[in-house]
Amino acid sequence: MKSTLSLLLLLLTAAIQAERVVLVPLDSRPAAGQYAQLIGKIDGVDVRMPSYEALGRFTTQGNPDRILDWIEDQDLSQTSSLIVSADMICYGGLIASRVFDVSTVVATRRLQRLIEIKKKNPHVKLYLFSSTMRLTPTATRRASKIRLQIAKYEERKDMADRGADPDAKKQMEEVRRLIPKAELDQYEATRARNHAIQRLLVQVTQDSAIDFLVIGQDDARPFGPQVKETAELKQYVTQLGLKSKVYFCEGVDQHSSVLLSRALLKEANWSPRVRVFYSDDNGKSLMASFESTRIDESLSEQLLASGARPVGADGVYDYTLYLNTPKRRPEPFHEFLDRLRADLDRGKPVAVADINLAPDGTSDPELFNALWQHGRLMNLLSYAGWNTAGNTIGTSIPAANVYLLAKRSNKDPLQREIAQREFLIHRFVNDYAYHKFTRPSAYALIEPDHHEEIYGDEWDEVNDYVSRDLLRQLRQFFDEAFLNKTIVVGDNRYRFVGIDGGKVWLPWPRPYEVRMEFHVEVLPQL
C-alpha cells in the first residue's frame, strides 16, 4: 500500500510541476502534434494544442482565426515556448497550403497577428516552421487525373532550364497540353504565394520577432521549382546574416518534435553530443526518396535544428545514433548490427533511425528483428522508421534528446521512464507493425480507384478493421516485449503489467496513417 501511495504522489507532483509549451501543429495528423506531446511527456512538459476540430481534417482546412483566438486565451505568463506551424496559421494546414484558397494578404494578416501576440509576451520564445510546397499536388480523387502530369511538367521545366536533359523541353511541352490552364495557373500562383510568405518569415526573423525558424521541404525530388525557391531563400538568409537562426531541413511533418526538442534544450542550456554510425558509409552521400539533399547533410541539419550537435566517432558523446541507410550492402550492415547489439547489451545510450524504407514506407525487418532479440527494445533511447528519411530522423533524435534532458533534471524519474517506454512502443507498433501488416490489409478492403480517400460505409469498414487489428498487434507486442519486464527508478523497481485505454482510429479518410492512444501500467516490484 505504501509503494502504491508513493507512485500516486509522484504522478500528482509531476502534473502540478509540468512546464507548459503551446503548440500549433501542421494539421490534425498524429505525426504533426501527438508525437510532440508524447515526447514532451517524457520530460514532464505539458504540450498544449488547439482543439482537434480547429486543426481541420484532410481537405477540410483548419481554422487559423479560431486558433489565434485560442492562443490569446492561453495564460502565456506560464508558457515558456510557442511552437507554431506557419502553414496552419497562414492557410489552415499543410493540405491547405497546396491550394490557392487564401490570398497573400490574408495570410500576411494572420502572421502579423501572431507576431503581435509574441510582442505582448516577450518572455515567450517563438519557434516557427514552414514547408516549401512539394512538387506533386495532394492525392485526392479530384486531383488524381492531373497531379502527376503537373509534377512531370514542373520537373521537366526545371530540367530544361538547367540544361539537365536535352529531351526535357520537348517532354515538358507534350505534358503541358494535358493539363487544364486553370489548374496549372492555380498551382503556380500557390507556389508564388507560399514563397512570398517564406521571405516574409525570414524578414520577421531578422527583426527578432521569431526566435528560430525552420523551413522544411515537403516531399521533393532533385528537379522542380522547389529547388530554385530553396536556393533563393538560402541566399536571402545568408544576405541577412541569419544562418544561425534559420535552418533548412528535409521533411515537414516532424518539425513540431524537432522544435520542441530545441525549445526544451535551449531552456536548460544544454546541447547533447551525438555520434553517428551508418549501416553503410556509402549511404551517406545518397539522396533519400522524396528528398533533395544528401543524407549526411539532411541529418546534420536536423541534429542542429533539434538543439543537439554531432561529434566524431572518437569524440565524447552523450548518445549514439545508429542510422540505417537505403541500399545498404550486406557486409557493412552486419558489422553495423554487431556494433549496435554490443552497445545495447552493454547498456550504452543508443537511438535508432531506420531510413532503409520500402516504397510503401515499411521499415527494415532485419534491423527490427535484431532489436527484438534478447529484449533489446527495452534498452533503446528512441526508435523511428516511417514515411521518409527526414520524418524518421526528426522523430528519433528529439525523443532521445528529451529523454536524456529529463534524466539530467531528474524532476520526475518514474514518469520519464514510463513515458519513454510508451513512445518506444508507439513507434514500434505504428512504424513497423502497422505499415508492414495492418495497412496493406486495410488497402485490400478499398476499391482501387478510392485509395486517395474513402468515406461512408467504406471508411467505417476500414476504420473498424484497422482499430481491431492494430489493437491486437499492440497487445501482442506489449505482451511479448514488455510484459513483466522491470525498470529501476531511484531505489525502487517497477514492473510493466499491462496496457490501459487502448484506442485506434484513422484520423483522416484514408489508411495512410493511424492514431493510437494507450497508457502503460506499472506496479512496484515488491
C-alpha positions as CSV (number, residue, x, y, z in Angstrom):
1,M,0.0,0.0,0.0
2,K,2.8,2.4,0.9
3,S,4.5,1.8,-2.5
4,T,1.3,2.4,-4.4
5,L,0.7,5.6,-2.5
6,S,4.2,6.7,-3.4
7,L,3.5,6.1,-7.0
8,L,0.4,8.2,-6.9
9,L,2.2,11.0,-5.2
10,L,4.9,11.0,-7.8
11,L,2.4,11.3,-10.6
12,L,0.4,14.0,-8.8
13,T,3.6,16.1,-8.2
14,A,4.5,15.7,-11.9
15,A,1.1,17.1,-13.0
16,I,1.5,20.1,-10.7
17,Q,5.1,21.0,-11.8
18,A,4.7,20.5,-15.5
19,E,6.3,23.1,-17.7
20,R,4.0,24.4,-20.4
21,V,4.6,24.7,-24.2
22,V,1.9,25.9,-26.6
23,L,2.0,24.1,-29.9
24,V,0.1,24.9,-33.1
25,P,0.8,21.8,-35.3
26,L,0.8,21.5,-39.0
27,D,-2.6,19.7,-39.0
28,S,-4.5,17.1,-37.1
29,R,-2.4,14.0,-38.1
30,P,-0.7,12.3,-35.2
31,A,2.8,12.9,-36.5
32,A,2.2,16.6,-36.6
33,G,1.2,17.1,-33.0
34,Q,0.6,13.9,-31.0
35,Y,4.2,12.8,-31.3
36,A,5.5,16.1,-29.8
37,Q,3.0,15.7,-26.9
38,L,4.3,12.2,-26.2
39,I,7.9,13.4,-26.4
40,G,7.1,16.3,-24.1
41,K,5.6,14.0,-21.6
42,I,9.0,12.2,-21.2
43,D,10.3,15.5,-19.6
44,G,7.0,16.2,-17.8
45,V,6.2,19.0,-20.2
46,D,2.5,19.9,-20.8
47,V,2.4,20.4,-24.6
48,R,-1.0,22.2,-25.2
49,M,-2.6,22.2,-28.7
50,P,-5.8,23.8,-30.1
51,S,-8.9,21.6,-30.3
52,Y,-8.9,18.7,-32.8
53,E,-11.7,20.3,-34.7
54,A,-9.8,23.6,-35.2
55,L,-7.0,21.8,-36.9
56,G,-9.2,20.5,-39.8
57,R,-9.2,17.1,-41.4
58,F,-7.5,16.3,-44.8
59,T,-9.0,18.7,-47.4
60,T,-11.2,20.4,-44.8
61,Q,-9.0,23.4,-43.8
62,G,-8.1,24.2,-40.2
63,N,-9.4,27.5,-38.7
64,P,-6.5,29.9,-38.3
65,D,-8.5,32.8,-36.8
66,R,-10.1,30.4,-34.2
67,I,-6.6,29.1,-33.4
68,L,-5.2,32.7,-33.0
69,D,-8.2,33.4,-30.6
70,W,-7.2,30.3,-28.7
71,I,-3.6,31.4,-28.3
72,E,-4.7,34.7,-27.0
73,D,-6.9,33.0,-24.5
74,Q,-4.0,30.9,-23.1
75,D,-2.2,32.0,-19.9
76,L,1.1,32.8,-21.7
77,S,2.6,34.0,-18.4
78,Q,3.0,30.3,-17.6
79,T,4.3,29.3,-21.0
80,S,8.0,29.0,-21.9
81,S,7.7,28.5,-25.7
82,L,5.3,28.9,-28.5
83,I,5.9,26.5,-31.4
84,V,3.8,27.3,-34.5
85,S,3.3,25.9,-38.0
86,A,3.2,28.9,-40.3
87,D,1.2,26.8,-42.8
88,M,-1.6,26.3,-40.2
89,I,-1.6,29.9,-39.1
90,C,-1.5,31.4,-42.6
91,Y,-3.5,28.9,-44.7
92,G,-5.2,26.3,-42.5
93,G,-2.7,23.4,-42.6
94,L,-0.4,21.5,-45.0
95,I,-3.0,20.4,-47.4
96,A,-4.5,23.9,-47.5
97,S,-1.0,25.3,-48.2
98,R,-1.1,23.5,-51.6
99,V,-4.1,25.3,-53.0
100,F,-4.9,29.0,-53.6
101,D,-7.9,29.4,-51.3
102,V,-6.2,32.0,-49.1
103,S,-4.7,35.2,-50.6
104,T,-1.2,36.5,-49.7
105,V,-2.9,39.5,-48.0
106,V,-5.0,37.3,-45.7
107,A,-2.0,35.0,-44.9
108,T,0.1,38.0,-44.1
109,R,-2.6,39.5,-41.8
110,R,-2.8,36.3,-39.8
111,L,1.0,36.1,-39.5
112,Q,1.1,39.7,-38.3
113,R,-1.5,38.9,-35.6
114,L,0.7,36.0,-34.3
115,I,3.7,38.4,-34.2
116,E,1.7,40.9,-32.1
117,I,0.8,38.1,-29.6
118,K,4.5,37.4,-29.3
119,K,5.4,41.1,-28.8
120,K,2.8,41.3,-26.0
121,N,4.5,38.3,-24.3
122,P,8.3,39.0,-24.9
123,H,9.3,36.3,-22.4
124,V,7.8,33.6,-24.6
125,K,10.2,32.1,-27.2
126,L,8.6,31.8,-30.7
127,Y,9.6,28.9,-32.8
128,L,8.1,28.8,-36.3
129,F,8.3,26.2,-39.1
130,S,7.1,26.5,-42.7
131,S,7.0,24.0,-45.6
132,T,8.3,24.6,-49.1
133,M,5.5,23.2,-51.2
134,R,6.1,19.8,-52.7
135,L,6.2,19.1,-56.4
136,T,3.1,16.9,-56.6
137,P,-0.4,18.2,-55.6
138,T,-2.3,16.4,-52.9
139,A,-3.5,12.9,-53.7
140,T,-7.3,13.3,-53.8
141,R,-10.0,11.8,-56.1
142,R,-10.4,15.1,-57.8
143,A,-6.7,15.6,-58.5
144,S,-5.9,12.0,-59.4
145,K,-6.0,12.6,-63.1
146,I,-3.8,15.7,-63.3
147,R,-1.5,15.7,-60.2
148,L,1.2,13.5,-61.8
149,Q,1.1,15.5,-65.1
150,I,1.6,18.8,-63.2
151,A,4.5,17.3,-61.3
152,K,6.1,15.9,-64.5
153,Y,5.6,19.3,-66.3
154,E,7.3,21.3,-63.5
155,E,10.1,18.7,-63.1
156,R,10.8,18.7,-66.9
157,K,10.6,22.5,-67.0
158,D,13.3,22.8,-64.3
159,M,15.4,20.2,-66.1
160,A,15.1,22.1,-69.3
161,D,16.0,25.4,-67.6
162,R,19.1,23.9,-66.1
163,G,20.1,22.0,-69.2
164,A,20.0,18.7,-67.4
165,D,18.3,16.7,-70.2
166,P,18.2,17.6,-73.9
167,D,14.7,16.0,-74.2
168,A,13.3,17.8,-71.2
169,K,11.8,20.8,-73.2
170,K,10.0,18.5,-75.6
171,Q,8.6,16.3,-72.8
172,M,7.6,19.5,-70.9
173,E,5.6,20.8,-73.9
174,E,4.0,17.4,-74.5
175,V,2.7,17.0,-71.0
176,R,1.7,20.7,-70.8
177,R,-1.1,20.1,-73.3
178,L,-2.7,17.5,-71.0
179,I,-3.1,20.0,-68.1
180,P,-6.1,22.5,-68.0
181,K,-4.7,26.0,-67.9
182,A,-6.7,27.0,-64.8
183,E,-5.2,24.1,-62.9
184,L,-1.6,25.0,-63.7
185,D,-2.2,28.7,-63.1
186,Q,-3.6,27.9,-59.6
187,Y,-0.6,25.6,-58.9
188,E,1.9,28.3,-59.8
189,A,0.0,31.1,-58.0
190,T,0.0,28.9,-54.9
191,R,3.8,28.4,-55.1
192,A,4.3,32.2,-55.6
193,R,2.2,33.0,-52.6
194,N,4.0,30.5,-50.4
195,H,7.4,31.7,-51.4
196,A,6.4,35.3,-50.7
197,I,5.2,34.3,-47.2
198,Q,8.5,32.4,-46.6
199,R,10.5,35.5,-47.5
200,L,8.4,37.4,-45.0
201,L,9.1,34.9,-42.3
202,V,12.8,35.4,-42.9
203,Q,12.4,39.2,-42.6
204,V,10.4,38.8,-39.4
205,T,13.2,36.6,-38.0
206,Q,15.7,39.3,-38.7
207,D,13.5,41.7,-36.7
208,S,13.8,39.2,-33.8
209,A,10.1,38.6,-33.5
210,I,10.8,35.0,-34.4
211,D,13.4,33.3,-32.2
212,F,14.1,30.4,-34.6
213,L,12.7,29.4,-38.0
214,V,12.8,26.0,-39.8
215,I,12.0,25.9,-43.4
216,G,11.1,22.3,-44.2
217,Q,10.9,20.7,-47.6
218,D,7.7,18.8,-48.2
219,D,8.1,15.7,-50.4
220,A,10.6,16.6,-53.1
221,R,12.8,15.5,-55.9
222,P,16.1,16.7,-57.3
223,F,14.4,18.7,-60.0
224,G,11.4,21.1,-59.8
225,P,10.6,24.7,-58.8
226,Q,11.2,23.9,-55.1
227,V,15.0,23.7,-55.8
228,K,15.1,27.3,-57.1
229,E,12.8,28.5,-54.3
230,T,15.0,27.0,-51.7
231,A,18.2,28.3,-53.2
232,E,16.8,31.9,-53.3
233,L,15.7,31.6,-49.7
234,K,19.1,30.3,-48.6
235,Q,20.8,33.2,-50.4
236,Y,18.4,35.7,-48.7
237,V,19.2,34.1,-45.3
238,T,22.9,34.4,-45.9
239,Q,22.5,38.0,-47.1
240,L,20.7,38.9,-43.8
241,G,23.2,37.1,-41.7
242,L,20.6,34.7,-40.2
243,K,22.2,31.3,-40.8
244,S,22.3,30.6,-37.0
245,K,18.5,31.4,-36.7
246,V,17.1,29.9,-39.9
247,Y,17.5,26.2,-40.8
248,F,16.5,24.3,-43.9
249,C,15.5,20.7,-43.3
250,E,14.1,17.9,-45.4
251,G,10.6,16.8,-44.5
252,V,8.0,18.8,-42.6
253,D,5.7,16.5,-40.5
254,Q,8.3,16.1,-37.8
255,H,9.1,19.7,-37.1
256,S,6.8,20.1,-34.1
257,S,9.0,17.4,-32.4
258,V,12.3,18.9,-33.6
259,L,11.4,22.4,-32.3
260,L,10.1,21.1,-29.0
261,S,13.5,19.5,-28.5
262,R,15.2,22.7,-29.4
263,A,13.0,24.8,-27.1
264,L,13.5,22.5,-24.1
265,L,17.2,22.1,-24.6
266,K,17.6,25.9,-25.0
267,E,15.6,26.4,-21.8
268,A,18.0,24.1,-20.0
269,N,21.1,25.5,-21.7
270,W,22.3,22.0,-22.7
271,S,23.2,20.5,-26.1
272,P,23.6,16.7,-26.3
273,R,26.6,15.4,-28.2
274,V,25.7,12.8,-30.8
275,R,27.9,10.4,-32.7
276,V,26.5,8.7,-35.7
277,F,27.1,5.3,-37.2
278,Y,25.8,4.4,-40.6
279,S,24.8,1.0,-41.7
280,D,26.8,1.6,-44.9
281,D,29.1,4.6,-45.3
282,N,28.3,4.7,-49.0
283,G,24.7,5.6,-47.9
284,K,25.8,9.0,-46.5
285,S,26.1,10.5,-50.0
286,L,22.8,9.1,-51.3
287,M,19.7,11.2,-51.7
288,A,16.7,9.5,-49.9
289,S,13.3,9.1,-51.6
290,F,11.2,12.3,-51.6
291,E,14.3,14.4,-50.6
292,S,16.6,16.8,-52.4
293,T,19.8,16.8,-50.3
294,R,22.4,14.1,-49.3
295,I,21.5,12.0,-46.3
296,D,24.5,13.2,-44.2
297,E,23.6,16.9,-44.9
298,S,20.0,16.3,-44.0
299,L,21.0,14.5,-40.8
300,S,23.3,17.4,-39.8
301,E,20.6,20.0,-40.3
302,Q,18.1,18.1,-38.2
303,L,20.6,17.4,-35.4
304,L,21.5,21.1,-35.2
305,A,17.8,22.3,-35.5
306,S,16.9,20.0,-32.6
307,G,19.5,21.6,-30.4
308,A,21.9,18.7,-30.5
309,R,25.4,18.7,-32.1
310,P,27.3,16.0,-34.0
311,V,30.7,14.7,-32.8
312,G,33.2,12.4,-34.5
313,A,33.3,8.6,-34.0
314,D,36.1,9.0,-31.4
315,G,34.7,12.1,-29.7
316,V,33.0,12.4,-26.3
317,Y,29.3,11.8,-26.8
318,D,26.0,11.6,-24.9
319,Y,24.4,9.0,-27.2
320,T,24.9,7.2,-30.5
321,L,22.5,7.5,-33.4
322,Y,22.5,4.3,-35.5
323,L,21.3,5.3,-38.9
324,N,20.2,2.5,-41.3
325,T,20.7,3.9,-44.8
326,P,19.0,2.9,-48.1
327,K,20.7,0.4,-50.4
328,R,22.9,-0.9,-47.6
329,R,25.4,-3.7,-48.5
330,P,25.3,-7.0,-46.5
331,E,28.8,-6.9,-45.1
332,P,28.9,-3.3,-43.6
333,F,25.3,-3.8,-42.5
334,H,26.2,-6.9,-40.5
335,E,29.1,-5.0,-38.9
336,F,26.6,-2.2,-38.1
337,L,24.3,-4.7,-36.4
338,D,27.1,-6.3,-34.4
339,R,28.1,-2.8,-33.1
340,L,24.5,-1.9,-32.3
341,R,23.8,-5.1,-30.4
342,A,27.0,-4.8,-28.4
343,D,26.2,-1.2,-27.4
344,L,22.7,-2.1,-26.3
345,D,23.9,-5.2,-24.4
346,R,26.4,-3.1,-22.5
347,G,23.7,-0.5,-21.6
348,K,25.2,2.2,-23.8
349,P,22.8,5.1,-24.8
350,V,21.5,4.3,-28.3
351,A,18.9,5.8,-30.6
352,V,18.0,4.2,-33.9
353,A,16.7,5.8,-37.1
354,D,15.7,3.4,-39.9
355,I,15.6,5.2,-43.2
356,N,16.0,2.0,-45.3
357,L,12.3,2.2,-46.1
358,A,10.4,0.2,-48.6
359,P,8.4,2.2,-51.2
360,D,5.3,1.8,-49.0
361,G,7.2,3.3,-46.0
362,T,7.8,-0.1,-44.3
363,S,10.9,-0.2,-42.1
364,D,13.7,-2.8,-42.3
365,P,12.6,-6.1,-40.9
366,E,16.2,-7.4,-40.5
367,L,17.0,-4.4,-38.3
368,F,13.8,-4.8,-36.3
369,N,14.5,-8.5,-35.7
370,A,18.0,-7.6,-34.3
371,L,16.4,-5.2,-31.9
372,W,13.7,-7.6,-30.9
373,Q,16.2,-10.3,-29.8
374,H,17.1,-10.7,-26.1
375,G,14.8,-7.8,-25.1
376,R,17.0,-5.1,-26.6
377,L,13.9,-3.0,-27.4
378,M,13.7,-2.0,-23.7
379,N,17.2,-0.6,-23.8
380,L,16.8,1.9,-26.6
381,L,16.6,5.7,-26.1
382,S,14.4,6.0,-29.2
383,Y,13.4,4.4,-32.5
384,A,11.7,5.6,-35.6
385,G,11.3,4.3,-39.1
386,W,8.4,5.9,-41.0
387,N,7.4,7.6,-44.3
388,T,10.6,9.5,-45.3
389,A,14.2,9.8,-44.1
390,G,13.5,13.3,-42.8
391,N,10.4,12.3,-40.9
392,T,12.3,9.4,-39.3
393,I,15.4,11.3,-38.3
394,G,13.4,14.2,-37.0
395,T,11.4,11.8,-34.7
396,S,14.2,9.6,-33.3
397,I,16.6,12.5,-32.4
398,P,14.1,14.7,-30.5
399,A,12.9,11.7,-28.4
400,A,16.5,10.8,-27.5
401,N,17.4,14.4,-26.7
402,V,14.4,15.0,-24.4
403,Y,14.8,11.7,-22.6
404,L,18.5,12.5,-21.7
405,L,17.5,16.0,-20.8
406,A,14.8,14.6,-18.4
407,K,17.5,12.3,-16.9
408,R,19.7,15.3,-16.2
409,S,17.0,17.1,-14.4
410,N,15.6,14.0,-12.6
411,K,12.4,16.0,-11.8
412,D,10.1,13.1,-12.3
413,P,12.0,9.9,-12.9
414,L,9.1,7.5,-12.8
415,Q,7.0,9.5,-15.4
416,R,10.1,9.8,-17.5
417,E,10.7,6.1,-17.7
418,I,7.0,5.2,-18.3
419,A,6.6,7.9,-21.0
420,Q,9.8,7.0,-22.7
421,R,8.7,3.3,-23.0
422,E,5.2,4.4,-24.1
423,F,6.7,6.3,-27.0
424,L,9.0,3.4,-27.9
425,I,6.0,1.0,-28.0
426,H,4.1,3.6,-30.0
427,R,6.9,3.8,-32.6
428,F,7.4,0.1,-33.0
429,V,3.7,-0.7,-33.3
430,N,3.0,2.2,-35.5
431,D,6.1,2.4,-37.7
432,Y,6.6,-1.4,-38.0
433,A,3.5,-3.4,-37.3
434,Y,1.0,-1.0,-38.9
435,H,2.8,-0.4,-42.1
436,K,4.0,-4.0,-42.5
437,F,0.9,-5.9,-41.6
438,T,-2.3,-3.9,-40.9
439,R,-2.1,-1.2,-43.5
440,P,-1.7,-3.5,-46.6
441,S,-4.7,-5.5,-45.4
442,A,-6.7,-2.2,-45.0
443,Y,-5.9,-1.1,-48.5
444,A,-7.1,-4.5,-49.8
445,L,-10.6,-3.6,-48.5
446,I,-10.7,-0.4,-50.6
447,E,-11.9,-0.1,-54.2
448,P,-8.8,0.5,-56.3
449,D,-9.9,4.0,-57.5
450,H,-10.7,5.1,-53.9
451,H,-7.2,4.8,-52.5
452,E,-6.7,8.5,-52.2
453,E,-9.7,9.0,-49.9
454,I,-12.6,7.0,-48.5
455,Y,-16.0,7.9,-46.9
456,G,-19.2,6.5,-45.6
457,D,-19.6,2.7,-45.2
458,E,-16.2,2.1,-46.9
459,W,-14.5,4.3,-44.3
460,D,-16.4,2.6,-41.4
461,E,-15.4,-0.9,-42.6
462,V,-11.7,0.1,-43.0
463,N,-11.6,2.1,-39.8
464,D,-13.2,-0.8,-37.8
465,Y,-10.7,-3.3,-39.3
466,V,-7.7,-1.0,-38.5
467,S,-8.8,-0.5,-35.0
468,R,-9.3,-4.2,-34.2
469,D,-6.1,-5.4,-35.9
470,L,-3.7,-2.8,-34.6
471,L,-5.1,-3.1,-31.0
472,R,-4.4,-6.8,-31.4
473,Q,-0.9,-6.0,-32.6
474,L,-0.3,-3.6,-29.8
475,R,-1.3,-6.0,-27.1
476,Q,0.7,-8.9,-28.6
477,F,3.7,-6.7,-29.0
478,F,3.5,-5.5,-25.4
479,D,3.0,-9.0,-24.0
480,E,6.0,-10.4,-25.9
481,A,8.4,-7.5,-25.5
482,F,7.5,-5.6,-22.3
483,L,5.1,-7.6,-20.0
484,N,6.8,-8.3,-16.6
485,K,10.0,-6.5,-17.6
486,T,11.2,-4.2,-14.9
487,I,12.7,-0.7,-14.7
488,V,14.7,0.8,-11.8
489,V,13.7,4.3,-10.6
490,G,15.9,5.5,-7.8
491,D,15.8,2.8,-5.1
492,N,12.6,1.2,-6.4
493,R,11.9,-1.3,-9.1
494,Y,8.7,-1.3,-11.2
495,R,7.2,-4.0,-13.4
496,F,5.2,-3.5,-16.6
497,V,1.8,-5.2,-16.1
498,G,-0.5,-4.1,-18.9
499,I,-1.9,-1.7,-21.5
500,D,-4.8,0.6,-20.4
501,G,-7.2,2.6,-22.5
502,G,-6.1,1.3,-25.9
503,K,-7.8,3.2,-28.8
504,V,-7.0,3.2,-32.5
505,W,-8.6,5.1,-35.4
506,L,-8.0,6.6,-38.8
507,P,-7.6,10.4,-38.3
508,W,-8.1,11.2,-42.0
509,P,-10.3,9.5,-44.6
510,R,-7.5,7.1,-45.7
511,P,-5.5,4.4,-44.1
512,Y,-2.2,6.1,-44.8
513,E,-1.6,6.9,-41.1
514,V,-3.3,5.9,-37.9
515,R,-3.8,7.4,-34.5
516,M,-3.1,5.3,-31.5
517,E,-3.6,6.1,-27.8
518,F,-2.8,4.0,-24.8
519,H,-1.1,4.0,-21.4
520,V,1.3,1.6,-20.0
521,E,0.5,0.3,-16.5
522,V,3.3,-0.4,-14.0
523,L,3.3,-1.7,-10.4
524,P,6.0,-1.6,-7.7
525,Q,8.1,-4.8,-7.7
526,L,7.7,-6.0,-4.1
